[in-house]
Amino acid sequence: MTNLFTKIKDIIVADINETLHQKEKQNPIAKLNQYLRQCEQEAAKVGKSVERQSQLRDEFTREYSLAVELAEKRKHQAEIALKAGETELYQFAAAEHQQYSERAQRLKASHTQVTEQLQELERKHEEMKHKLKDMHLRRMELMGRENVTRANLGMNQVFESDSYTTQSYSKFKDIENYLDRLEQRVTSSFFHSTIDSKVAQLEKEMSSKPLDLTKE
């Protein structure tokens, strides 16, 4: 029974993958958009790494400065204790000076390493941003080509397909017939609305003319 369920699962997964593959073939721009989104996510991750590395460098800078400052302070205190003959105090200050000096050296090495790593991350991040920009421009170019291709395909269907042309001609003919009927209705309505006033005007003009007695 388990083998049967496994086979059914494999068949369903294969069908889904085939469907997705067909969709990608039909719409490559959508696949490109998905790829760009993934690249943008990776670039964002690298950007966060750059930010964290920069913060880490700043922390090393502060710790190094503090270690150098304390080392100098203990060195000065050890010199004063030595001059004053305070042996125990001198030994304590000298030991502290040694510890802070070693810490400062270690922090300096770490700071140098972190700084170099940060510079490398920043360089790679800038490269990623430039590549992303180039890919966005490339996508715009491909979208333009796709748009022109689809437009040309539509025009070719209009110009080359007899059935499409016949169908379009029939639609235009229907519109022309409708406009003719509409024009007739407008003309008829115009005459209907003005006939009374025109006849009245004609009667007025005829009655105002003087009677010609020379005519029999």
C-alpha positions in Angstrom: 0.0 0.0 0.0 2.9 2.4 0.8 4.4 1.7 -2.6 1.1 2.6 -4.3 0.8 5.9 -2.4 4.4 6.6 -3.3 3.7 6.0 -7.0 0.6 8.2 -6.9 2.6 10.9 -5.2 5.3 10.7 -7.8 2.8 10.9 -10.6 1.1 14.0 -9.1 4.5 15.7 -8.6 5.5 14.9 -12.2 2.2 16.3 -13.5 2.7 19.5 -11.5 6.3 19.9 -12.7 5.2 19.4 -16.3 2.4 22.0 -15.9 4.9 24.5 -14.4 7.3 23.8 -17.2 4.7 24.4 -19.8 3.7 27.7 -18.1 7.3 28.8 -18.1 7.6 28.0 -21.8 4.4 30.0 -22.5 5.4 33.0 -20.3 9.2 33.3 -20.1 9.0 36.8 -18.7 7.2 35.5 -15.6 10.0 33.0 -15.0 12.5 35.9 -15.4 10.6 37.9 -12.9 10.7 35.0 -10.4 14.5 34.7 -11.0 15.0 38.4 -10.4 13.0 38.3 -7.2 15.2 35.5 -5.9 18.3 37.5 -6.9 16.9 40.6 -5.1 16.4 38.5 -2.0 20.0 37.2 -2.1 21.2 40.8 -2.5 19.2 41.9 0.5 20.7 39.1 2.6 24.2 40.2 1.5 23.3 43.8 2.4 22.3 42.7 5.9 25.6 40.8 6.2 27.5 44.0 5.2 25.6 45.9 7.8 26.4 43.4 10.5 30.0 43.2 9.5 30.2 47.0 9.7 28.7 47.0 13.2 31.2 44.3 14.2 34.1 46.4 12.9 32.9 49.4 14.9 32.8 47.2 18.0 36.3 46.0 17.4 37.4 49.6 17.0 35.9 50.6 20.3 37.3 47.6 22.1 40.7 48.2 20.6 40.7 51.9 21.6 39.6 51.0 25.1 42.4 48.3 25.4 45.1 50.8 24.2 43.8 53.4 26.6 43.8 51.1 29.6 47.3 49.7 28.6 48.7 53.2 28.6 47.0 54.0 31.9 48.4 50.9 33.6 51.8 51.6 32.2 51.8 55.1 33.6 50.5 53.8 37.0 53.3 51.1 37.0 55.9 53.8 36.5 54.6 55.9 39.3 54.4 52.8 41.6 58.0 51.9 40.7 59.3 55.3 41.5 57.4 55.3 44.8 58.8 52.0 45.8 55.4 50.3 45.9 56.4 46.9 44.7 53.0 45.1 44.9 51.2 48.0 43.3 53.9 48.1 40.6 53.6 44.3 39.9 49.8 44.6 39.7 49.9 47.6 37.3 52.6 46.0 35.2 50.6 42.7 34.9 47.5 44.7 33.9 49.5 46.7 31.3 50.8 43.4 29.8 47.2 41.9 29.6 45.8 45.1 28.0 48.7 45.3 25.6 48.2 41.7 24.4 44.5 42.3 24.2 45.0 45.4 22.1 47.3 43.5 19.7 44.7 40.7 19.3 41.9 43.2 18.8 44.0 45.1 16.2 44.6 41.9 14.3 40.9 41.0 14.5 39.9 44.6 13.5 42.2 44.3 10.4 40.7 41.0 9.4 37.1 42.1 9.9 37.8 45.3 7.9 39.2 43.3 5.0 36.2 41.0 5.1 33.9 44.0 5.2 35.6 45.5 2.1 35.2 42.2 0.3 31.5 41.9 1.2 30.9 45.5 0.1 32.6 44.9 -3.2 30.5 41.7 -3.8 27.4 43.5 -2.8 28.1 46.3 -5.2 28.7 43.8 -8.0 25.4 42.1 -7.2 23.5 45.4 -7.3 25.1 46.2 -10.7 24.2 42.8 -12.0 20.6 43.2 -10.7 20.4 46.6 -12.5 21.7 45.0 -15.7 19.1 42.2 -15.4 16.3 44.7 -14.8 17.3 46.6 -18.0 17.6 43.3 -19.9 14.1 42.4 -18.7 12.8 45.7 -20.0 14.4 45.0 -23.4 12.9 41.5 -23.5 9.5 42.9 -22.5 9.7 45.4 -25.3 10.6 42.7 -27.8 7.8 40.5 -26.5 5.3 43.3 -26.8 6.3 44.1 -30.4 6.2 40.4 -31.2 2.7 40.0 -29.8 1.6 43.2 -31.6 3.0 41.9 -34.9 1.4 38.5 -34.4 -2.0 40.2 -33.9 -1.5 42.4 -37.0 -0.5 39.3 -39.0 -3.7 37.6 -38.0 -5.7 40.6 -39.1 -3.9 40.9 -42.5 -3.4 37.3 -43.3 -6.3 35.3 -41.8 -9.3 35.2 -44.1 -11.7 34.1 -41.4 -10.4 36.9 -39.1 -10.6 39.5 -41.9 -14.1 38.3 -42.9 -15.3 38.5 -39.3 -13.8 42.0 -38.9 -15.4 43.2 -42.1 -18.8 41.9 -40.9 -18.4 43.9 -37.7 -17.5 47.1 -39.6 -20.5 46.5 -41.9 -22.8 46.2 -39.0 -21.5 49.4 -37.5 -21.9 51.2 -40.8 -25.5 50.0 -41.1 -26.2 51.1 -37.6 -24.8 54.6 -38.3 -27.0 54.9 -41.4 -30.1 54.0 -39.5 -29.1 56.4 -36.7 -28.6 59.2 -39.3 -31.9 58.6 -40.9 -33.6 58.8 -37.5 -31.8 62.1 -36.6 -32.8 63.6 -40.0 -36.4 62.5 -39.7 -36.6 63.8 -36.1 -35.2 67.2 -37.3 -37.8 67.6 -40.1 -40.5 66.5 -37.8 -39.6 69.0 -35.2 -39.3 71.9 -37.7 -42.1 71.3 -40.1 -44.6 73.4 -38.2 -42.4 76.4 -37.9 -41.3 76.2 -41.6 -44.9 76.0 -42.9 -45.9 78.9 -40.7 -43.0 80.9 -42.0 -44.0 80.1 -45.6 -47.6 81.2 -45.0 -46.4 84.5 -43.4 -44.2 85.2 -46.4 -47.0 84.4 -48.9 -49.5 86.6 -47.1 -47.2 89.6 -46.9 -46.6 89.7 -50.7 -48.8 92.3 -52.6 -51.5 90.8 -54.8 -50.5 91.0 -58.5 -53.6 92.3 -60.3 -52.1 92.0 -63.7 -52.4 88.3 -63.6 -55.7 86.9 -64.7 
